[in-house]
């Protein structure tokens, strides 16, 4: 089971920011948004820390896809987005942007 005992302060902050932003929005933050949440201006630095968290099994993401970074708890992703959630979100956004 992955452990957070030996993470740096910055890595712990990134992990907590990822959890908080994902929970608040319902979808994962971008790398830039994640960096802004912990005070890192360099996306390269954020990528480096995220790779370390991935290697330790604390987060996972799909290669080549945006906003797929997820925190893993006990080896399992903490949330899964379904197509119905995506469809509902898109409908609400479309309604707000194009009032009848």
Secondary structure, 3 states (H helix, E strand, C coil): CCCCCCCCHHHHHHHHHHHHHHHHHCCCCCHHHHHHHHCCCCHHHHHHHHHHHHHCCCEECCCCCCCCCEEEECCEECCCCCHHHHHHHHHHHHHHHCCC
